[in-house]
Amino acid sequence: MAIVSRLASSFSKVYAERIEPLVFSFRLAKRLAVFDIRGVDDLDTGVLMHEAGCEVDPACARLVKRYRRYYARYARREADGAQISAGGVPSVLPLHRFADFGAYEKVMRKKSGNFVRSAKKARETGYTTARFAFSNHVPDICEIRKSKVFRAFGPVLDAVFLTEDSIGGPPAALQSVSPLACPSHWEAFLGVFVDAPGHRQGEVVVDRKLVAYVRLHRVGNTVRYAEFMGHGDHLHGGVMMLLHMDIIRWLLRADAPESQGIQYITYGCLEQGGEGLLFWKRKARFEPMLLAFPQEGGAREVVPDPA
């Protein structure tokens, strides 16, 4: 199995480095046109930064370093305005345009009414959202990731190769949801649950089943959807719409330090995935946007952005 996993990893790397750029080049113009944008030169620019002083914390420093490398793969602008056409064009939700969740919901009701109604119907059906500890729900996460062989981004290698043990194994005991140690640099999991009395994760009874989840990473003023996935049997129930709406509700709270100062949410790039994913992102108010990374130095320092 280790050999198979290495082969799968090698295939993913070759696809990302050799095949994906070709696919992106064919899709770019057509997908920009969906937003009535003629070319890359007409794109707005988002400036992504993090608070440099927090790097004294090793965990924060690792996250910042990781995202400098990660975000550098995408099309962006330098501080002097020069454009770098590496990788795809990021899909960005400019969160700073909305004063609060009410303002976002108002725009969504006007522009994306079916999206909002699907989220509402999911809640009325009995789905709920909550932060959770990854280790408590490893079997459900494994089941979600293996529930579809093809998704919006393409073939799912996890459907064949993923095992519970490879992502930590079933819990020995329930863990509490840890508070976010740093308000500016964090990882958080939010999930959609359905009541299921007696439902187990290994030998531990949890009484609810995880049917969709997101892994969020915050680096300064930017949050990334690092994983955003639902169980194939529940996708038609509006769980992803519900999850997205509740993520925005959480990130636009005025009373929590971990949500202050967030300006952008990123979720892959414009050229990734099929037309269905493009439609979904557009309805959720994601748009193509270039990224700018100011020169390092001073009180604030730059970070490259997502996928």
N, C-alpha and C positions, 0 to 999 in steps of 0.2 A: 504493500500500500504506500510506503514511503516513496518508492520509485515512481509510482503512478502520480502521487501528489507533486513530485518534482517536475514530472513531464507536464502536468496541468499548469504549474506555475510558469514553466518555460514558454508554453503556448500562449498564456495570457500576456507575458512580457513581449513576445514577438508580435502578437496582435496589436498591442498598444503602441509599439514603436514603429511597426512597418505597415500594417494593414489599415489601422484606424485613421492615420493622417490622410490616406488616399480617399477613404470614405468621406471624411470631413470635407475635403476639397471639393467633392462633387455636390455635397449637400448645402454648403454655406450660402451661396447666393439665393437659392430657393427658400431657405429657412429665414434669411433676413427679410425677404420680401413679405413673409407672413406678418411681419411687424411693420410693414411699409418703410423699411430701411433699405436704401439703395446699395450701400457698401459699408465695409468696416470703418472707413474714414468718418462716417456719419454717426457712429456709436457714441453714446455717453460714456463717461469715465468715472469709475468709482475708485477712491483712494483708500487702500487697506493698510491699517497701522495697528501696532500693539504698544502697550505701555512698557517701555524698556526696563524701568526700575524693578519690575516683578521678576526679572530673569535670575534674581538671586535664589529663587526657588527652583531646584533642579527639575521638578515636574513641569513647571511652566517653561523653562528653558528648552526642555526636550520637545514640548508641543510647538513652540515657536520655530525651532530648528526644523522640525518635521514639515511644517507648513511653508516655510521658506522654499524648501525643495519642491513640495507638492504644487504650490501655486505658480511657481516659475515655469511650469509646463504649458501655461495658457497664454493666449494672445493678450498683450498688455501694452501699456504706454509707460515710458520712462518719465522721470521728473521733468526732463527738457522737452517733452512732447513727442519724442521719437517713438514710433510704433514697432513692436516686436511681434511678429506673426508666428509665434511658436504655439503648437497645439490648437485646440478649439477655442471658440469664443464662449466665455463663461455665461451660464444662466444665473441671473442675479435678481433677487427681490430686494429693492431699495426700501428697507424697513423705515428709514428715517423720514420718508414721505408721509408717514401716518402718525398722528399725534398719540393715538391710543388704539386699542382693539376695536372700539366702536367705529373709528374712522376707517379702519381696514375693512370691517364687516360691511359698512355702508357701500364702499366701492365694490366689494364682492357681490353684494345683493344687486347692484345696478349692472355690473359687467358680467358676472358669473353666477347668475341666480341658481342654475341647476347644481352647481358645485356646493353652494350653501345649503340647498334643500337636501342634497345627498348626505351631507354631514349631519343635518338635523334629523333626518330619517334614521341614520345609524344610531344616534343617541337615543331616539325614541324606541328603537328596537331592543335596546339594552346594552349596547356597547358603551364602555367607559374608558377614559384615558387616565394615566397616572405615570409618574416617574417610578422606575423600578431598578433593582440591583440585577445586573446581567447574570451573576452567578446563580440567582434564584430560579432562573427560567431557561437554562441551557437546553433542556430537551425540547421545549416549545420553540425556541429560536432555531434549533437544528431542523425541526419539522417545518417551520416557515420557510427556511432557506432551501429546503429540498422539495417544497410543495409544487414547484413549477420548473419544467425543464427549459422553457423559454420565457423571458421577461422582456420588458421594454428596452433594456440595454443589450439584449441578445441571448445567446445560449448561457445556461447557468451551470457551471462546472460543479458547484456545490451540490447540485441535485444528484450527482453521481459519486462524488468523492468525499463530501463532508461527513464527519462523524461527531457524535456528542463529545467523545474524549478529546478530539482535536481542538475543541473550543472550551475546554475546562471540565467537561463531564457534569453529571447531575449533582445538585447540592447535597452536602451532608447535613446541613442545617440552614434555616433561613437567615439571611443577612439583612440588616437594616439598610435603608437607602442613605448613603453617606451625604452629608452636606457638602456643597461645593467649596473647597478650601480657598480658592482664589476667585474673586468675582470676574476677573478679566480673562482668565485662561482656564477652561474646564472641559470635561467630557461628561455628558449626561445622556441617559436613556429614557425615552418616553414610549409607552406602549398602549395599545388598545386591548382591552380585556373583555371577556364575556364570563359571567358567573358560571361556575361548573363545580358544584359541591362534590367534594371527594377527589377532585382532580389532583394528580400527583406530578411532581418533578423528581424522578427517581423514587426514593422512599419517603420524600417529604410531601405532605399534603398542603396544597396552596389554595384550593377551593376556587380558583379562577384560571382561565386559559388565556394565554397571550396569543393574539391572532394577527398583530401587526406591531411594528416598532420602528423607532428611529434612533440612530446614534448621532448625537450632536457634538460638534467640537466648536468651542469658541476660542478665537485668538484675537484679542483686542476688540476692534469694532466689527468683526465679521464672525458669523456662525455658518458652519457648513453642515449640510445633510450628508454625513459620511456613509451611512447606511439608511435606507428608507424602503421598507419591504413589508408586504402583507402576505398572509397565507392565501394560497390560490382559491381555497373554498370560501373565503370571506371577502374577496375583492369586490364582488358585485353588491356587497352590503354597504358600501360607502365608507369603509373603515379608513381608507387613506385620506379621503377628504376630511373626515372627522379628526384624524390625527394632525393633519396640517393645520386646520383651523385652531386646534387647541395648542399647537406649538406657537403659533402667532399670538394667541391669547396670553401664553406664558411669557413670551419674549417682550411683549409690550406692556407688561405690568409696570406700574410707577413706583411700587413699594419694595422692589427687590434689587439689591446691588448687583446680582449676577445678570440682570437684564438691562442695566443702565448702559448707555453708550453704544448699543448695537445699531449699526447703520445698514448692514447688508446681510442677507442670507444667500448662500450659494448652493446650487444643486446641479452638479455636472456641467456639461456645456451644451450649447445650442445644437450641435451636430450629432450628439449622441442619441441613440435609441430611435424608435419608430415614430410615426406620425402621431400615434396615440399619446406617447409621452410628451411630445411637443405641445399637443393640444392641452394636456393636463397642466403643464407648467404655465402655459399662457393664461389659462383660466385662473391659476393660483397667483397670478401677477408677477411671475418671473419674466425677465426680459434679457436679451443679449446686451452685454455691457463689457467694455474693456476695463482693465485694471491698471492702476498706477501705483508704483511703489516709490515713495520719496527716498531721497538719499538718507542713509543711516546717520544718526547723530542728534544731539540735542535731547530734549526731554522725551521726545517721542521718536519711534523708530519703525521702519516699514516691515511689512510681511507680504510675501507673494500669495495669490488666492486660487480658488477651488476647482472642484468637479462635482 
